[in-house]
Amino acid sequence: MTTEELIKRIKETAYLEGNFVLRSGKRSKYYLDKYLFETCPDILKALGKEFAKYITDDVTLIAGAELGGVALAAATAMETGKNWIIIRNTKKGYGTGKLVEGVLKPGDVVLLVEDIATTGGQVLEAAKVITEAGATVKKIVCVVDREQGAEENVTKAGYKFESILTKHDLGIKDQD
């Protein structure tokens, strides 16, 4: 799938207009419903290929935050053959009670994938879990940067940030 085709598929599948409250608490006149595009095999496969472009020789692991990053990390792992982990939002109160599902070891170098980045709050929480485990976050890459502070916040926290697409790539004008 070309970049132009990916843009078209994501926009026609997941772009909604209305009055929405985002995870950041900000209000928006548009919403990109990540679950609408992450549940389409053709888009998910294309995103796995896009994220794979950010894998360097030193990356040992792929991570995705619960819930939106899970399918993206899995698609990237299938494309690259690298193992992947899930970072939970909170520890589960049963079973093993882990915050990280899969194997994260000190010294791992992690590509952290994200769906939609507004302020970067959730992905920064996931990055903190990874670094506290003794691993290194090589880079944080999101599908779409809403261009509302995520890049600045992630960079300020000491991580490298990139996006596959931005809201401008999708033809979304400033309307928040």
Secondary structure, 3 states (H helix, E strand, C coil): CCHHHHHHHHHHHHEEEEEEECCCCCEEEEEECHHHHHCCHHHHHHHHHHHHCCCCCCCCEEEEECCHHHHHHHHHHHHHCCCEEEECCCCCCCCCCCCEECCCCCCCEEEEEEEEECCCHHHHHHHHHHHHCCCEEEEEEEEEECCCCHHHHHHHCCCCEEEEEECCCCCCCCCC
